[in-house]
Amino acid sequence: MPTFLPVVEALWIFLMVCVTAYAAAYHGLMAWPAPSSVVAQAMALSVSAVVALYYNGLYDVRVAGALAQAWRRFFRAALVTTAFLAAVYACFPAGMRDLPLSAAGVLFGFVPVRAAICRVARRRPFVERVLVVGAGALGELVVRELRARPSLPYRIVGVVDDTTESELLGRHPLLGPLAHLAKIVEQVEPDRLVIALAQRQDRPAVDDLLRWRAAGMVIDHAADFYARLTGRLALEWLSPSALVFDGGIPVSRFGAAVRRAVSLVVAVVALALLAPALALIALAIKLDSSGPVFFLQRRQGAGGRTFTLVKFRTMRPAAADGSEWARDNAQRITPLGKWLRRFRLDELPQFVNILRGDMNLVGPRPHPASNGALFAEKIPFYALRSLVRPGVTGWAQVRYGYANNLEEEIEKMRYDLFYIKHASLWLDLRILVDTIKIVLLGHDAHAADADPIASPQVPLDSLKAA
């Protein structure tokens, strides 16, 4: 969905509440309300509605193409909002006396307003005309991701390449060879140029690129454009200089210090507030099955150092050494453990790891130390995961979920490197919001808006999962 959609909808709901309240008073349906009461109602309804829509995935670009799924999620969001507003109305009946009427007006008008916003957002100047330069594997990858996200503000106007054999040409016109790029740009007038050429192919003239850039055209390398679309890096098309040199992954000492301070504060507050719940979970584990309360395992941390990760035990002890992929050990999960894993409550003891300096609140999930050598050999740029402290939650966790084989670990690495390259407090906040969403909804493997698994399911019994 367009990034401005939640803001527009929140403002529209706020305005509708104000208009409904004063219109009802003007026609004598109720007493003239105080401005403070109207503002409080408008804030309650707009915030609760947008939050309910977000947590039901209605700002997820993939829901736009699934109408039945979108309707189910809309009604679920409406029920959540109604329940919240009913509680508010019960607590403040005097100040919220016209809230039901306002909510009804917003509910009946929401669908047509959203449809109108999305229709406008799919037209110029909101939609960019994209010209793809290069019809090889990288170009196909970018176009496939754009087709999977029809609500994004991009429309492919054609492809420029010397080849006449490409999957792209079945859906988008081949406008000409690379030698005619300047003429094609002049005729098509694209807003964005996506360069997806192989190393061996001739590159567009630098003078032309500079001239187009000065004229306001956006020029992207396809790998960078793909990363922004998907939140993961295209490892196969990255040069070492894109990540290895200092400019490839900017490291902010101030940002790292702030994230560390926030992690410590959250860990201290969480342990203090959750102490009774942690004690109850520990007691329940002892009553549910035999074995220790905590699961301890050596994991890899920042700088390649190892530490002991602490989790609540969710499985019965293994009879012998073997695979530690969750999929291969489903039969060992205890009844209580299944519930703890679903809502991620088994991860709560890792706040202790944060206090000890082993982890941060947000970062790549730490891998078992026993897998370090294998992953370093098989996963491109794997050593760069050690640039930052691992986290209790992370970008790969909320966008992809758990990995059950090496192929899935490589896929998760794309997300981990994206996080390391673009780490910021804003990205951390987004990860935490999505983590809360996963915990509240109790998803077993993937977040509600996580990207689908594209990797083949290849069991590797000798590996251990994170």
Secondary structure, DSSP 8 states (H G I E B T S, - for coil): --TTHHHHHHHHHHHHHHHHHHHHHHTTSS----HHHHHHHHHHHHHHHHHHHHHTTTT-TTGGG-HHHHHHHHHHHHHHHHHHHHHHHHH-TTTTTTHHHHHHHHHHHHHHHHHHHHHHHTSTTTSEEEEEE--SHHHHHHHHHHHT-TTSSEEEEEEE-S-S--GGGGTS-EEE-GGGHHHHHHHH--SEEEE---TTS----HHHHHHHHHTT-EEEEHHHHHHHHHSS--GGG--GGGTSSTTTS---HHHHHHHHHHHHHHHHHHHHHHHHHHHHHHHHHHHHSSS-SEEEEEEE-GGG-EEEEEEE--B---SSS----GGGGGGGB-HHHHHHHHTTGGGTTHHHHHHTTS-EEES----BGGGHHHHHHHSTTGGGGGGS--EEE-HHHHHT----SHHHHHHHHHHHHHHHHH--HHHHHHHHHHHHHHHHHT-SSS-TT-----S-----TT----
